[in-house]
Amino acid sequence: MVKMANKKTRGPDKTQANTSDIVVKKLDDATDIVRQPPVFTNDSKYICIASGRQIGIYSVESADKVHSLEEHTFDVIGLAIKDDNILLSCDASGETIEWNINNGTTLKKAPLVVAGIKEFHSFHYPGNGKVLVATPSTYTTNMSSLWIVDSHTRPRKLFADIKSTPHSIAFGCNQGNGSLVVVALQDHSVVVKDITNGVDKKHMTDQRKFTCVALHSEKLIMATGDISGRILIWHDFVHKSRPVKTVYHWHTLPVNSVCFSSEGEYLYSGGSEKVMVKWRLGMSRKQFLPRMGSSIKYIVNAPDNICVATSHSDNAIRFIDSTNKINRAIIGLVKHDPIRGFADTEPIKESVMPTGLVFDPRSHGIFFNAQAGFLQLFDPQKNSLIFNMDVANRNVLTDERNLVIGNAEVLRVAVSPTGEWLATLEVWSNMSAGYHDMNLKFWRYDAVQANYELNTDVTMPHQDRVTALCFQPGLLGTEMPCLVSIGRDLKFKIWRLVDDTDIYRQKESWSCDVAGDFRKLTPSALSFSEDGSLMAIAFQDTVTLWDPTSINLNTTLSHTLVQEPIE
Amino acid sequence: MASFKKTQIRSLPKIGQKVTADTLYWRKLNFPVTVKEFGPIDYIDVMPIEPYFIAVSSAAKVQIYNPITHQVHRHFTRFKEAAYGASIRSDGKLVIAGCDEGHVKLFDIGSKSLLRIFKGHKGPVHRCKFTTDNVHVVSFSDDKSVALWDLPSETEIIKFSEHSDYVRAGCVSSISSDLFLSGSFDHTVKLYDARSPTGSTISVDHGSPVESVLMYPSNSIFVSVGGTELRVWDMLAGGRLLARVSQHHKTITCLHLASDGKRLVTGGLDRHAKIYDVQSYQVVHTLDFPSPVLSLGITPDDFTVVAGMANGLISMQHRQTQAEARALNPKQSLKVQKKSQTAYRFRLNADFRSVNRTFNPATDVEVATKTDTNFVSRYDMFLRKFQYSKALDTVLTPYIRKKKPAITVGVMHELIRRNGLKSALAGRDDSSLSSILTFLARNINDPSHANIIIQVANTLLEIYESSSLTPQSEKLFLQLQEHVNREVEYVKHLMEIEGMLHILLASTTTQARRSSTYVVQGSPVKPMLPSASAAANATMIFNVG
């Protein structure tokens, strides 16, 4: 069971996936719900979310899944609403499927045929049977070409070498003559094409790279965001070669997404600051929705203008109502952002999932990292998140423009054999400041409240990084539980629960019972025998066996040929 | 999504005396009012009913004090030599006292007249008590006997002469009029029942001359003191020893119950009064006196604590009344007052403002009765707005930096985490720089904060290293250096001692364990060892000036 979960949870790890590989990774049920922007239906009652090869239709009212559409054999690259009740989806192989939204049945399947191209990057549907698809660029890697596909005529290439992210392509309608206008982003320029009239324009600003673009649904207004956090509003950009621009600059980090409200009065923008900004067009007023949990990837506005959905990098889609409050969320398995600001000597698994997978015997779930400073408990049998626990209890800090600001990260987790105790080690380090914090926290499970309560918080349990935590197994209920930690300060420490009761209150807390070292060697690994009567600590190439109650060294084991540290 | 989380202020538990409910309770006693008598204060007895008059026996007189005015209400001087152990009857009308000539004298408090003289003891009578029925008197005498007297007829009912030394301690049961205890210098405590005239029913050995005995109101346990020990005995189990407590380092002289029988107070020649919890016999508080304590009296409402001392001083301490507390600390009491008032907040409903209609207070006013528990402190407000300099300013006010340095350090810690320390410290004028420097100098040797303070000091030095400083700031920087040097010196000494201890420990552990391992057992974890801080201090200080 654990092994299976291992595969699943590793799934959303983008660092492992190779995007240039033509063979799309097959996952049982990928839970990455934020890879593609979600799409609202025309009546704003449902939202369609692509996750891997699946498409989920969720009710906006309750955030519950209504239908699960599973026909695609490759990852879905784009969703669009074709008609009131028809959802159009396209996967990476170019197969398009039309779905009935109300009952979740397949209406029509058709492959896209574009000049022998087998892989597609993104898919857009402007209407009238026309389809925009991005395909890999012939010469440049990581760039796309944009094609327009029509049922009557041959596919036409609109742009070459444009960015391949879903929000670097936008389309709109020219109110004057009703022609279709498509815009796309290149690194330093915006390319514009009026399809019907055949007008081509290329606008450039300065050296700031563009990140996202959006078009107003009625007027001919374009909004672009760039890596400096600046948002530009372009007026009359189809006809004039030097269009009038308005600058909206609040973000300090790159703008990840911009979105016009459907009436066109407001502009929403978001980025890694975890703040959604609501701009009133033509005025200097703006509203903020701060501390949204994690970076905003996409912002989508519902057609009825009441609700806004934001996709976040922690694998959650949040719904914001008209009073600028989050009232519902669809949360997948929380993805841990790789730790930045770590020393280069750390192995990559340390930064991606430092805790690893820790089995919880009480709930039969698995503990592993969530967002920075959080720990999640996942039930692999029911495929559901049991809870997401705030271990650090700190405000999540966002980076500044040229400065990586680290957050406290949970690096080690240990669960006692009965599941009553949970030990977490959180570390905050700033390599540039040469300062680090470390907290070892002991949590006790409260069966009445059904959550973990903080019992003891030890600041700097070791002088240097703690490499392993382990509870002593095999203890009967009558004995006080015991935890062993080893650190790079060459010490191992044994922590025991101590009765701290006095006449005023009943209290138990953890305290260090024994601190020891062995020949000034770095301890690298730690293990107990199954009955808990023997403790093994590896010091570089030597394994030492200890009696955990009396802390007597029983034996040392070493091999003359093995020189590498034992892990 | 989430609301702003408050800055974590880490205050490590202080080493030393813990602040508990008891210490707070007993600390509320005011500065004592003292009265000087001519001789040592032998005994203090408190009238069990209001107005809680206090009977003090010293030298050749018994004085009844008013505990509120501290004035002598009555005094009885009809003793030829010293008077001892004056005790007031439970109705507060009569007082009884023993004396050197071996008599027990009964006075009326109202009329001051001598009503009875009980003659029969051949030695001085040091303690005498009324029994619970109020018509008998028990006297404990230096002629090694304990006698029970009938009050109306002035006759001796029974006499026990079992002790082999002076009987200097005694008490009566609060439930039965027939039971009484005596404690003697022959180390024994004896329980008598007047209904069995053959002898004592229980006799226990205290181990040293008994100075005072006390029976709990429940009548199942009695306590004796003598020497430096307090012993607790179970009466129902025939005098089984329940507990031995030795908290004084000189002879314990007196015993008293306080806080409605939940606390036990002992006074001793070591000039302390210790307050115990009667369940665990742990000391919960200690009162200090200027001279050896001979006798103690506590009013039943704990309002007044009276102690009589060997040099003739009587100290009377009152519990602070609310009015007094207010006068002493007007600011704090104002806060309490504010809290006690019901806070109402009124807000007009939004639609009332826009629509022009008549005002209806029932529907148009929202009343918030609950006070806002989600209080955000000023530094958190500035941190939320990323105004780091202002956040640091708010925690450098004299009150916070002197009284609550943990808050200042907590904000500095948060600034380090946010990488905003440099911008918060930069560009400061002379006065704000001096407040930072004095704070650093004051707290740099506190091991629980040292790592953060050192970080701040290093950043400060980095910023102001090259800028020209006013003589005042320069002086403060030098002062900081001096503090660090002194700390380094101090830690060096400590490490020398640590090294010596290590040699001692190693020599003992090598005998017990194999020589290859070196284990220090039971070393508690400290968040920051002084040695590490010293090392960091030493490297930092080369940048100064």
Interface residues (C-beta under 8 A of the other chain):
Chain A: R291 M292 G293 R318 I326 N393 R394 N395 L397 E400 L403 I405 W428 N430 A433 Y435 D437 V458 T459 M460 P461 Q463 K493 D502 I503 Y504 S511 C512 D513 V514 A515 G516 D517 F518 R519 I551 N552 L553 T556
Chain B: M1 A2 S3 F4 K5 Q8 R10 L12 T20 A21 D277 Q279 S280 Q282 V284 H413 I416 R417 R418 N419 N451 Q455 R513 R514 S516 T517 Y518 V519 V520 Q521 G522 S523 P524 V525 P527 M528 L529 A532
